[in-house]
Amino acid sequence: MTTTPPQLPDLVDLHYRVLQDTTKTPLDRLSALTSLKVNLDVAAVPLVLHARNAGASWQEIGLRLGVSKQAAHKRFGFGLSDDA
């Protein structure tokens, strides 16, 4: 049996609620923030692949992510061409 992963809006909402929950310790809230970052990174992978398949360059992708083209390629380029 396969399970459907949570949708991005649900993840963001869940983490936002934890981050705003002042009954949680600062370390619990920091853990929630870290977890959200990991989930957002995972969600970015298919978007980057789609952008590359649509002809976007690493420079364009890096610009949208707020990083250099080299950082974008290092992070998401696993086996993808350097062209474009």
C-alpha distance (Angstrom), angle and dihedral (degrees) to the residues before:
residue distance angle dihedral
M1 . . .
T2 3.80 . .
T3 3.75 123.8 .
T4 3.75 124.6 -143.0
P5 3.80 112.3 -120.1
P6 3.78 115.7 -121.1
Q7 3.77 115.4 -91.3
L8 3.80 117.8 -108.7
P9 3.84 95.7 -113.3
D10 3.81 89.5 53.3
L11 3.80 91.3 50.4
V12 3.77 92.8 48.6
D13 3.80 91.5 47.8
L14 3.80 92.9 48.8
H15 3.79 93.6 48.4
Y16 3.80 92.3 43.9
R17 3.79 90.5 54.9
V18 3.81 91.3 50.6
L19 3.79 91.6 47.1
Q20 3.80 90.5 52.3
D21 3.82 94.3 44.5
T22 3.79 104.3 106.2
T23 3.81 90.4 -170.8
K24 3.83 87.3 70.2
T25 3.78 119.2 84.9
P26 3.79 118.6 -108.3
L27 3.82 88.6 -111.2
D28 3.82 91.0 53.1
R29 3.79 89.5 50.5
L30 3.80 91.1 47.6
S31 3.81 89.4 51.8
A32 3.80 89.4 51.8
L33 3.79 90.3 51.7
T34 3.80 91.1 50.2
S35 3.79 90.7 48.7
L36 3.79 90.8 51.1
K37 3.81 90.4 51.2
V38 3.81 90.7 52.7
N39 3.80 91.4 49.3
L40 3.80 91.6 48.4
D41 3.80 90.3 50.4
V42 3.80 89.8 52.5
A43 3.81 90.5 48.2
A44 3.81 90.5 52.2
V45 3.82 94.4 60.0
P46 3.83 98.3 76.4
L47 3.81 90.5 41.5
V48 3.80 91.2 54.0
L49 3.80 91.2 46.5
H50 3.79 90.2 49.6
A51 3.81 91.1 48.6
R52 3.81 91.1 50.0
N53 3.80 91.4 48.3
A54 3.81 88.4 50.6
G55 3.81 90.0 55.3
A56 3.80 102.6 -97.6
S57 3.79 114.7 152.9
W58 3.78 124.2 -129.9
Q59 3.78 87.1 -112.0
E60 3.81 91.5 57.0
I61 3.81 91.8 45.9
G62 3.79 91.9 47.1
L63 3.79 90.5 49.8
R64 3.82 91.2 53.9
L65 3.81 90.9 47.3
G66 3.79 93.1 46.6
V67 3.81 93.9 -117.2
S68 3.79 136.9 100.9
K69 3.79 120.8 -85.1
Q70 3.80 87.7 -110.8
A71 3.80 92.3 53.9
A72 3.82 91.4 48.0
H73 3.80 91.3 49.8
K74 3.80 92.7 46.2
R75 3.79 91.2 50.0
F76 3.80 99.9 41.4
G77 3.80 107.2 13.1
F78 3.81 97.6 90.5
G79 3.80 99.8 154.3
L80 3.80 96.0 -20.5
S81 3.79 123.2 129.5
D82 3.79 120.9 -96.7
D83 3.81 89.5 -139.2
A84 3.81 122.2 109.2
